[in-house]
Amino acid sequence: MEIALTMLIIAVVLLFAAQFAGTRQDQSTPRRLAEIERRLQLVMDHLGVVDERPGPPGVREHLARGEKLKAIKAYREATGVDLRTAKEAVEAMMGPLR
């Protein structure tokens, strides 16, 4: 009986540890994605490639009017990312508009 209880406790602790590790990794994913998008935009700018597809709804329109804060808000609403990630993504989108 003690062995079964010990094994159960170890299994629960391992499950919690795995859940915590997965959560930590998920928090860094949006930042990593924003950095990848920024770098891709730099490469596209260097090669002269223009992306004709629109970004999330309203973002490019706000940027065209010089409304960076509204563009960041629209990006966050469309994608659900945090403020820092949205800011980095919008600044990457501003590259061709600067």
Backbone hydrogen bonds in HBPLUS format (Angstrom, degrees):
<---DONOR---> <-ACCEPTOR-->    atom                        ^
c    i                          cat <-CA-CA->   ^        H-A-AA   ^      H-
h    n   atom  resd res      DA  || num        DHA   H-A  angle D-A-AA Bond
n    s   type  num  typ     dist DA aas  dist angle  dist       angle   num
A0005-LEU N   A0001-MET O   3.05 MM   4  6.29 159.7  2.09 150.0 155.5     1
A0006-THR N   A0002-GLU O   2.89 MM   4  6.05 158.8  1.94 149.0 154.9     2
A0007-MET N   A0003-ILE O   2.90 MM   4  6.09 161.5  1.94 150.6 155.7     3
A0008-LEU N   A0004-ALA O   2.96 MM   4  6.13 151.8  2.04 143.6 151.3     4
A0009-ILE N   A0005-LEU O   2.98 MM   4  6.23 158.8  2.02 149.4 154.5     5
A0010-ILE N   A0006-THR O   2.97 MM   4  6.21 161.1  2.00 151.2 156.4     6
A0011-ALA N   A0007-MET O   2.94 MM   4  6.12 156.2  2.00 144.8 151.5     7
A0012-VAL N   A0008-LEU O   2.98 MM   4  6.24 157.4  2.03 149.8 155.4     8
A0013-VAL N   A0009-ILE O   2.98 MM   4  6.20 163.9  2.01 152.4 156.6     9
A0014-LEU N   A0010-ILE O   2.94 MM   4  6.14 160.8  1.98 150.8 156.0    10
A0015-LEU N   A0011-ALA O   2.96 MM   4  6.18 151.3  2.05 145.0 152.8    11
A0016-PHE N   A0012-VAL O   2.99 MM   4  6.27 157.9  2.04 151.5 156.9    12
A0017-ALA N   A0013-VAL O   2.95 MM   4  6.18 157.9  2.00 148.9 155.3    13
A0018-ALA N   A0014-LEU O   2.93 MM   4  6.11 157.4  1.98 146.9 152.6    14
A0019-GLN N   A0015-LEU O   2.96 MM   4  6.14 155.2  2.02 145.2 152.1    15
A0020-PHE N   A0016-PHE O   2.94 MM   4  6.15 159.7  1.98 150.6 155.6    16
A0021-ALA N   A0017-ALA O   3.02 MM   4  6.20 159.7  2.06 148.1 153.4    17
A0022-GLY N   A0018-ALA O   3.03 MM   4  6.21 155.8  2.09 145.6 151.9    18
A0023-THR N   A0019-GLN O   3.04 MM   4  6.25 150.0  2.13 146.0 153.9    19
A0024-ARG N   A0020-PHE O   3.09 MM   4  6.33 160.7  2.12 151.6 155.9    20
A0025-GLN N   A0021-ALA O   3.23 MM   4  6.43 157.9  2.28 145.4 150.6    21
A0026-ASP N   A0022-GLY O   3.09 MM   4  6.26 154.2  2.15 143.1 150.0    22
A0027-GLN N   A0023-THR O   3.18 MM   4  6.45 142.1  2.33 147.0 155.8    23
A0028-SER N   A0025-GLN O   3.23 MM   3  5.53 134.2  2.45 103.7 114.6    24
A0032-ARG N   A0028-SER O   3.02 MM   4  6.24 161.4  2.06 156.5 162.3    25
A0033-LEU N   A0029-THR O   2.87 MM   4  6.04 160.2  1.91 156.5 162.1    26
A0034-ALA N   A0030-PRO O   2.94 MM   4  6.12 157.5  1.99 145.2 150.9    27
A0035-GLU N   A0031-ARG O   3.01 MM   4  6.25 153.3  2.08 145.9 152.9    28
A0036-ILE N   A0032-ARG O   2.95 MM   4  6.23 155.0  2.01 148.2 155.2    29
A0037-GLU N   A0033-LEU O   2.87 MM   4  6.14 160.1  1.91 151.8 157.3    30
A0038-ARG N   A0034-ALA O   2.90 MM   4  6.10 153.4  1.97 143.6 151.1    31
A0039-ARG N   A0035-GLU O   2.96 MM   4  6.19 163.1  1.99 149.6 153.6    32
A0040-LEU N   A0036-ILE O   2.89 MM   4  6.07 158.4  1.93 150.1 156.6    33
A0041-GLN N   A0037-GLU O   2.93 MM   4  6.12 153.7  2.00 145.0 152.1    34
A0042-LEU N   A0038-ARG O   3.02 MM   4  6.36 150.1  2.12 145.6 153.6    35
A0043-VAL N   A0039-ARG O   3.04 MM   4  6.37 156.9  2.10 149.7 155.2    36
A0044-MET N   A0040-LEU O   2.88 MM   4  6.16 162.7  1.91 152.3 157.4    37
A0045-ASP N   A0041-GLN O   2.82 MM   4  6.00 157.7  1.87 149.0 155.3    38
A0046-HIS N   A0042-LEU O   2.94 MM   4  6.11 158.1  1.99 145.3 151.4    39
A0047-LEU N   A0043-VAL O   2.95 MM   4  6.21 152.2  2.03 149.6 156.8    40
A0048-GLY N   A0044-MET O   2.88 MM   4  5.90 117.0  2.28 137.0 153.1    41
A0049-VAL N   A0044-MET O   2.88 MM   5  4.97 147.6  1.98 149.1 149.6    42
A0048-GLY N   A0045-ASP O   3.17 MM   3  4.97 142.7  2.31  93.4 104.4    43
A0059-VAL N   A0056-PRO O   3.20 MM   3  5.91 162.0  2.24 137.8 143.3    44
A0062-HIS N   A0058-GLY O   3.01 MM   4  6.16 160.6  2.04 150.4 154.8    45
A0063-LEU N   A0059-VAL O   2.98 MM   4  6.27 158.5  2.03 151.6 158.2    46
A0064-ALA N   A0060-ARG O   2.86 MM   4  6.02 151.9  1.94 145.7 153.0    47
A0065-ARG N   A0061-GLU O   3.20 MM   4  6.49 137.8  2.39 139.4 149.6    48
A0065-ARG N   A0062-HIS O   3.16 MM   3  5.19 130.3  2.42  95.2 108.2    49
A0067-GLU N   A0062-HIS O   2.78 MM   5  4.95 160.7  1.82 154.6 147.9    50
A0066-GLY N   A0063-LEU O   2.96 MM   3  4.87 156.5  2.02 101.4 108.6    51
A0071-ALA N   A0067-GLU O   2.97 MM   4  6.20 148.0  2.07 147.0 156.9    52
A0072-ILE N   A0068-LYS O   2.91 MM   4  6.22 153.6  1.98 151.5 158.1    53
A0073-LYS N   A0069-LEU O   3.00 MM   4  6.26 158.9  2.05 145.3 151.1    54
A0074-ALA N   A0070-LYS O   2.89 MM   4  6.08 159.3  1.94 145.9 151.5    55
A0075-TYR N   A0071-ALA O   2.89 MM   4  6.09 152.6  1.97 145.0 152.8    56
A0076-ARG N   A0072-ILE O   2.92 MM   4  6.18 160.4  1.96 151.2 156.1    57
A0077-GLU N   A0073-LYS O   2.97 MM   4  6.21 161.4  2.00 151.2 156.1    58
A0078-ALA N   A0074-ALA O   2.98 MM   4  6.11 151.9  2.06 144.4 151.8    59
A0079-THR N   A0075-TYR O   2.91 MM   4  6.00 151.1  2.00 150.3 157.7    60
A0080-GLY N   A0076-ARG O   2.67 MM   4  5.07 151.1  1.75 139.3 147.4    61
A0086-ALA N   A0082-ASP O   3.01 MM   4  6.21 161.5  2.04 154.7 160.5    62
A0087-LYS N   A0083-LEU O   2.88 MM   4  6.06 160.0  1.92 153.2 158.7    63
A0088-GLU N   A0084-ARG O   2.99 MM   4  6.24 163.8  2.02 152.0 155.8    64
A0089-ALA N   A0085-THR O   2.94 MM   4  6.11 158.0  1.99 148.1 154.5    65
A0090-VAL N   A0086-ALA O   2.88 MM   4  6.04 162.9  1.91 152.6 157.1    66
A0091-GLU N   A0087-LYS O   2.90 MM   4  6.06 159.9  1.94 149.1 155.2    67
A0092-ALA N   A0088-GLU O   2.97 MM   4  6.15 145.1  2.09 139.4 148.9    68
A0093-MET N   A0089-ALA O   2.96 MM   4  6.28 144.0  2.09 140.9 151.1    69
A0093-MET N   A0090-VAL O   3.05 MM   3  4.91 116.7  2.46  90.4 106.4    70
A0094-MET N   A0090-VAL O   2.92 MM   4  6.21 131.3  2.17 141.2 155.0    71
A0095-GLY N   A0092-ALA O   3.32 MM   3  5.55 153.6  2.40 102.0 109.2    72
A0097-LEU N   A0094-MET O   2.75 MM   3  5.03 129.8  2.00 110.9 126.8    73
A0098-ARG N   A0094-MET O   3.00 MM   4  6.04 123.9  2.33 161.3 175.5    74
A0098-ARG N   A0095-GLY O   3.40 MM   3  5.62 156.9  2.45 106.1 112.3    75
